[in-house]
Each structure stands twice: as structure tokens, then as C-alpha cells.
Amino acid sequence: MSDVNGSGGGSSFRTMDINEVGRALMDLHEQIVSRNSRIEITSGDGSGQRSVIISKAELQSLEQALEILSDSEGVRAMAESLSKLCAQVEHHDDAQRQQHTTLAHAQ
């Protein structure tokens, strides 16, 4: 068994032989669900075949991300909304800086 740190928010990714998985399935299920981790299972016969067990919550999150990314019009609309929001925040920050500078000069 080997542990690899994942890039997704501190989740971990483990690789295990199928024989190890069979002996520890209940514990692995609890670990996957509670720690948002992933387990990669190797075939154990040297064929190189692998599978991955992830939590249902992570699967749903990945499916939702794929759905969003596959809707190019929706992604474009989100990008425009984020750009507008950033512009509003920058304008607000500039106004606050100007107000702070004006107050500092008045004192």
C-alpha cells in the first residue's frame, strides 16, 4: 500500500492491492467517506489493471463540475459575472482608498 497526497483540498490518494482491500473494506469505506480520500486498487495479478474508490459526495461534485464545464455558454456567463463582480470590488476598493486619503489629508 502507498499513500499519495492529492491536490484537491488535502484529500489523500492511496494505492492498495485487491487482497488488502478485501480484508479492510469496512474500514476503507469509513475512511473514504469521513476523510474525503480516494483509494486506488490494483489487480494484484500484475496485469496493471486499476480501479478507484471515491465517496459519493466527491463523485457528485466531479459530475457537477463536468456538467458546468461542458456547458460553454454557462461557463461564458459565469466568467462575465465574475468579471463584473471583480470590477465592482476594484471600484469599491478605489473609492475607499480615495476616501481614506482625503480624510488623512484633512487631518
C-alpha positions in Angstrom: 0.0 0.0 0.0 1.2 3.5 -0.8 0.0 7.0 0.2 0.0 10.0 -2.1 -1.2 13.4 -1.1 -3.9 14.7 -3.5 -4.1 18.2 -4.8 -7.8 18.5 -4.0 -8.1 20.3 -0.6 -5.9 17.9 1.4 -7.5 14.7 0.3 -5.3 11.7 0.1 -4.9 9.1 -2.6 -3.9 5.5 -1.6 -2.9 2.6 -3.8 -3.8 -0.9 -2.5 -3.6 -4.4 -3.7 -7.0 -6.1 -4.2 -6.2 -8.6 -1.4 -5.6 -5.8 1.1 -8.9 -4.2 0.1 -10.9 -7.4 0.7 -9.5 -7.6 4.3 -10.2 -4.0 5.1 -13.3 -3.0 3.2 -15.4 -1.7 6.1 -12.5 0.4 7.4 -11.8 1.8 4.0 -15.4 2.8 3.4 -15.4 4.7 6.7 -12.1 6.4 5.8 -13.2 7.4 2.3 -16.5 8.9 3.5 -15.1 10.7 6.6 -11.8 12.0 5.2 -12.8 12.6 1.5 -10.0 10.3 0.4 -9.5 8.1 -2.6 -8.3 4.5 -2.8 -6.7 3.1 -6.0 -7.0 -0.6 -6.2 -4.5 -2.7 -8.2 -5.5 -6.1 -9.6 -2.8 -8.0 -7.7 -2.1 -10.2 -10.7 0.5 -8.0 -12.3 -1.9 -7.0 -15.2 -1.7 -3.3 -14.3 -5.5 -3.0 -14.2 -6.6 -0.5 -11.6 -9.8 1.0 -10.2 -10.5 3.9 -7.8 -13.0 4.1 -5.0 -14.2 7.6 -4.1 -17.0 8.9 -1.9 -20.4 9.5 -3.4 -20.1 13.2 -2.4 -16.9 13.5 -4.4 -18.4 11.7 -7.4 -21.4 14.1 -7.4 -19.0 17.1 -7.1 -17.0 15.9 -10.1 -20.1 15.2 -12.1 -21.4 18.7 -11.3 -18.1 20.3 -12.3 -18.1 18.3 -15.6 -21.7 19.4 -16.3 -20.8 23.0 -15.7 -17.6 22.9 -17.8 -19.4 21.1 -20.7 -21.9 24.0 -20.9 -19.7 26.5 -22.7 -22.4 29.2 -22.7 -22.9 28.7 -19.0 -19.1 29.0 -18.4 -19.0 32.1 -20.5 -21.9 33.6 -18.5 -20.1 32.8 -15.2 -16.9 34.4 -16.5 -18.8 37.5 -17.4 -20.4 37.6 -14.0 -17.1 37.2 -12.2 -15.5 39.9 -14.3 -18.3 42.3 -13.4 -18.0 41.4 -9.7 -14.2 41.9 -9.8 -14.8 45.3 -11.4 -17.3 46.3 -8.7 -14.9 45.2 -6.0 -12.0 47.1 -7.6 -14.2 50.2 -7.9 -15.3 49.9 -4.2 -11.6 49.5 -3.1 -10.5 52.5 -5.1 -13.4 54.6 -3.6 -12.4 53.5 -0.1 -8.7 54.3 -0.7 -9.6 57.7 -2.1 -11.9 58.4 0.9 -9.1 57.3 3.3 -6.6 59.6 1.6 -9.0 62.5 1.7 -9.6 62.0 5.4 -5.9 61.7 6.1 -5.1 65.0 4.3 -8.0 66.8 6.1 -6.4 66.0 9.5 
